[in-house]
Amino acid sequence: MKVLFLVPLAGMLLSGCAMWRNPNDPSRDRQSVVVVNSMTWPNAASGKTDGTRTVWPLPQLVNHEEIFPLAQLKNCPEALPCAWGVLSASRSVTRYNFLPGGISLDLAVNVDVHRRQQDRRRNFHTSIAVPADVPAISYQHVLQETVSLPYGKVYRIDMDHGITYRLCAQRVDETGKALDKCEIPYI
């Protein structure tokens, strides 16, 4: 008897949960959201654009820090010797929300350029250093803000020394086909 009473109650609770789901969530239309992000910088040796580009399913971004690879930067002001630095950068997202036509993210981007950097991960360790007799670049940029991303529109942060961070939200249908175009080039 108790089981028969619980079955309708469970059905009412589940249908109630569906009513509370965000009406802007693309999963209602059998779509998902991915976030394309890119960190670029001028290659110290060639001067050409270098960097990394990744794509993440939106739910995997929450409380996940992406650490970009260490890179060397060079700044050559007129009539002065070139200064070198090592770039260490990361991105994290603490929360997201669906909006009409896009998403919002609580985004943190940290950029640190100094004489010496190291990256220690569970099975990976690397470090890069500029020699002591070479002028060094020292630069930091910290961004923490809520960013609104209309689907297919690129959010861009330009920083000193040619460092650029780009971010774009893209809807994907159930077959994996992108429904929005994110103009973030592959490196």
C-alpha positions in Angstrom: 0.0 0.0 0.0 2.8 2.4 0.9 4.6 1.7 -2.4 1.5 2.5 -4.4 1.3 5.9 -2.6 5.0 6.7 -3.3 4.9 6.1 -7.0 2.5 9.0 -7.8 4.4 11.2 -5.3 7.7 10.5 -7.0 6.1 11.3 -10.4 4.9 14.7 -9.1 8.3 15.5 -7.6 10.1 14.7 -10.9 7.7 16.7 -13.0 8.1 19.6 -10.5 11.9 19.5 -10.9 11.4 19.8 -14.7 9.4 22.9 -14.1 12.3 24.5 -12.2 14.8 23.9 -14.9 16.1 27.0 -16.6 13.9 27.8 -19.6 17.0 29.0 -21.6 18.8 25.6 -21.1 19.5 24.3 -24.7 19.1 20.7 -23.4 15.3 21.3 -23.7 15.9 21.2 -27.5 18.4 18.3 -27.3 21.4 20.6 -27.6 24.4 21.0 -25.4 26.8 23.9 -24.9 30.6 23.8 -25.3 33.0 26.7 -24.5 35.9 27.4 -26.8 38.8 29.2 -25.3 42.2 30.3 -26.5 45.3 31.9 -25.0 47.8 33.3 -27.6 51.1 35.2 -27.5 53.8 36.1 -29.9 56.4 33.3 -30.2 59.7 34.7 -28.8 61.8 33.1 -31.5 59.7 33.7 -34.7 57.3 36.5 -33.7 54.4 34.5 -35.1 51.3 33.8 -33.1 51.6 30.9 -30.7 49.3 29.5 -28.1 46.6 26.9 -27.3 43.0 26.4 -28.1 40.7 24.1 -26.2 37.0 23.1 -26.2 35.1 22.1 -23.0 31.6 20.9 -22.4 30.0 23.5 -20.2 29.3 21.3 -17.2 33.0 20.2 -17.1 34.1 23.9 -16.7 32.7 24.4 -13.2 35.4 24.3 -10.6 38.0 23.2 -13.2 41.2 25.2 -13.6 42.8 25.0 -17.0 46.6 25.6 -16.9 48.0 26.8 -20.2 51.5 25.7 -21.2 54.5 27.8 -20.1 55.9 30.0 -22.9 58.7 32.5 -23.4 58.0 36.1 -24.3 60.3 38.8 -25.7 60.0 42.6 -25.6 62.5 44.6 -27.6 62.1 48.4 -27.0 63.9 50.7 -29.3 67.6 51.4 -28.4 67.4 49.0 -25.4 68.3 45.4 -25.1 65.5 42.9 -25.4 63.8 41.7 -22.2 62.6 38.1 -21.9 60.0 36.6 -19.6 58.2 33.3 -19.0 54.4 33.3 -19.2 52.3 31.2 -16.8 48.5 31.5 -17.3 45.4 29.8 -16.1 41.6 30.0 -16.5 38.9 28.9 -14.1 35.1 29.0 -14.0 33.2 28.8 -10.8 29.6 29.1 -12.0 27.5 29.3 -15.1 23.9 30.2 -16.0 21.8 30.0 -19.1 20.6 33.3 -20.5 18.3 34.0 -23.5 20.6 33.5 -26.5 23.7 32.6 -24.5 25.3 31.9 -21.1 27.0 33.8 -18.3 30.2 32.5 -16.6 32.0 33.5 -13.4 35.4 33.7 -15.0 38.9 34.0 -13.6 41.9 34.5 -15.8 45.4 34.8 -14.2 48.5 35.8 -16.3 51.9 36.0 -14.7 55.1 36.8 -16.6 58.4 36.7 -14.7 62.1 35.6 -15.0 61.3 32.0 -13.9 58.1 29.9 -13.9 57.4 26.2 -13.1 54.4 24.0 -13.7 53.9 21.1 -11.3 51.2 18.6 -12.0 50.6 15.1 -10.8 52.8 13.3 -13.4 54.3 16.3 -15.0 56.9 18.9 -14.0 58.5 21.6 -16.1 60.3 24.9 -15.6 61.7 27.7 -17.7 64.0 30.4 -16.6 65.6 33.5 -18.2 69.3 33.8 -17.4 70.3 36.3 -14.7 72.3 38.4 -17.1 69.4 39.0 -19.4 66.8 41.8 -18.8 63.5 40.2 -17.6 59.8 41.1 -18.1 57.6 41.3 -15.1 53.9 41.5 -15.7 50.7 40.3 -14.0 47.1 40.5 -15.1 44.2 39.1 -13.0 40.6 39.2 -14.1 37.7 38.0 -12.1 34.2 38.9 -13.4 30.9 37.6 -14.6 31.0 37.4 -18.4 27.9 37.2 -20.6 28.5 35.2 -23.8 25.9 35.3 -26.6 26.2 32.1 -28.6 28.8 32.4 -31.4 30.2 35.8 -30.2 33.9 35.9 -29.1 34.8 37.6 -25.8 38.3 38.9 -26.0 40.8 40.2 -23.5 44.0 41.9 -24.8 46.9 42.2 -22.4 50.4 43.6 -22.5 53.2 41.8 -24.5 50.8 40.6 -27.1 48.9 38.1 -24.8 45.3 37.6 -25.8 42.6 35.4 -24.3 39.4 34.5 -26.2 36.3 32.8 -25.1 33.1 31.7 -27.0 30.0 29.7 -26.2 28.7 27.4 -28.9 25.6 25.2 -29.0 26.0 21.6 -30.3 23.1 19.4 -31.5 22.7 15.8 -30.4 24.8 14.5 -33.4 27.7 16.8 -32.4 27.2 19.4 -35.1 28.0 23.0 -34.0 25.0 25.3 -34.4 27.0 28.5 -33.8 30.3 29.6 -35.3 33.1 30.7 -32.9 35.7 32.7 -34.8 38.6 31.6 -32.7 41.4 30.3 -35.0 43.3 27.1 -34.4 46.9 27.7 -33.6 
